[in-house]
């Protein structure tokens, strides 16, 4: 069976502007069940078949609704530090 997964694999802060650059890794995975001697499923294995990258930038003060938690945490920490 094939499955898709998107993860944020890079978050970068541009120091002068405070912008946050985000890179997502879009993966296609081959997922297979692991069977024991009796044919019962004991787990699964995942093998990455292919991937692509998607990049975007969040400017200082951008709406963070719908962003992954790790992106929100970096943006909030960075932007709050810059206001001090």
C-alpha positions in Angstrom: 0.0 0.0 0.0 1.2 3.6 -0.7 0.7 6.4 1.7 1.5 10.1 1.7 3.1 12.1 4.6 4.1 15.7 4.9 6.6 16.8 7.5 8.3 20.1 8.2 12.0 19.3 8.0 13.5 22.7 8.1 12.6 26.0 9.7 14.9 29.0 9.3 14.8 32.5 10.7 16.0 35.4 8.6 17.6 37.7 11.2 17.2 41.0 9.6 13.5 40.8 8.6 12.3 38.2 11.2 10.7 36.2 8.4 10.4 32.4 8.9 11.3 30.1 6.0 9.6 26.7 6.1 10.5 23.6 4.1 8.0 20.8 3.9 9.0 17.3 2.7 6.1 15.6 0.9 6.8 11.8 1.0 5.3 8.9 -0.8 5.8 5.8 1.3 5.4 2.1 0.6 3.8 0.6 3.8 3.7 -3.1 4.4 2.5 -5.2 7.3 4.9 -7.3 9.2 3.5 -10.7 10.0 4.5 -13.3 12.6 4.7 -17.0 12.0 1.0 -17.4 12.5 0.2 -14.7 9.9 -0.8 -12.1 12.5 0.2 -8.5 11.9 2.8 -7.5 14.4 3.7 -4.1 13.0 4.4 -2.2 9.8 7.4 -1.1 7.8 7.7 2.1 5.8 10.0 2.7 2.8 10.2 6.1 1.2 9.5 5.7 -2.6 9.8 9.4 -3.5 9.7 12.9 -2.1 9.3 16.5 -3.1 9.9 19.8 -1.3 7.6 22.7 -0.8 8.9 26.0 0.6 7.1 29.0 1.9 7.8 32.2 3.9 5.9 33.6 6.8 6.5 37.4 7.2 6.7 38.8 10.7 3.2 39.0 12.2 1.6 36.6 9.8 -1.5 34.6 10.8 -0.2 31.3 12.2 -3.6 29.5 12.0 -3.2 26.1 10.4 0.6 26.0 10.8 2.3 23.0 12.4 3.0 23.4 16.1 6.8 23.5 15.6 6.4 26.4 13.1 4.1 28.3 15.4 6.6 27.9 18.3 9.5 29.2 16.3 7.5 32.1 14.9 6.1 33.1 18.2 9.4 32.9 20.0 11.3 34.8 17.3 8.7 37.5 16.8 8.2 38.1 20.6 12.0 38.4 21.1 12.2 41.0 18.3 9.5 43.1 20.0 11.5 43.5 23.1 
